[in-house]
Amino acid sequence: MSNKYIYVLTLVISLIMGAVFSGCSMFIPNAGLDDFPIVESGFASEPRISQQRITITFGKKKIVLIGVIEQKSEIIKIVGLTDFGKRLLLIEYDGEHLKQEIEPMLAEYFSGRDILLHYQMVFASDESLQKAIAASSWILKSFSGLRKFAFRGKLKYTASIRRKDGLIYEADVCNRTAGYCLKFEKLSIE
């Protein structure tokens, strides 16, 4: 085999592999939150345990979890279960350390950190979010139950928050770039 043939073959294989890998990344949404700072863990105004339906939609795919979320002064814990009680995720954050256990079918799309950040985009106060992102390239604009998160001037996320009797009962966090949404629906609160 001549060197020219090997060179052309290597080039063709490289182009094919590049197309395959870039094509795969187009079909798998990426939360894109690597630069988004985590809010201080004490953002909950009071300790509480809530049960929520968390629906993740992207394209024609939909994953529905029952989330049990416990917030104490310095700890937030999120457990995501299927309708049959199988645990798909466990996230614990104490203000310094993030522990995450995620089943592969969900980890393919989101990290525990991503899910925690989506949750905080809805349930943390505007002040807590502004404080967390102050030294970053993120900007938050908030008005009338709508939060817009821009990264370096480009809108990346919107969080639509609906309240009843002063409490959040439903919210959607949508990634405008990747085209997916997480919906939080309150089932109960203690």
Secondary structure, DSSP 8 states (H G I E B T S, - for coil): --HHHHHHHHHHHHHHHHHHHHHHHHHS-----TTS----GGG-SS-EEEEEEEEEEETTEEEEEEEEEEE-SS-EEEEEE-TT--EEEEEEE-SS-EEEEE-HHHHTT--HHHHHHHHHHHHS-HHHHHHHHTTSSEEEEEETTEEEEEETTEEEEEEEEEEETTEEEEEEEEETTTTEEEEEEEEEE-
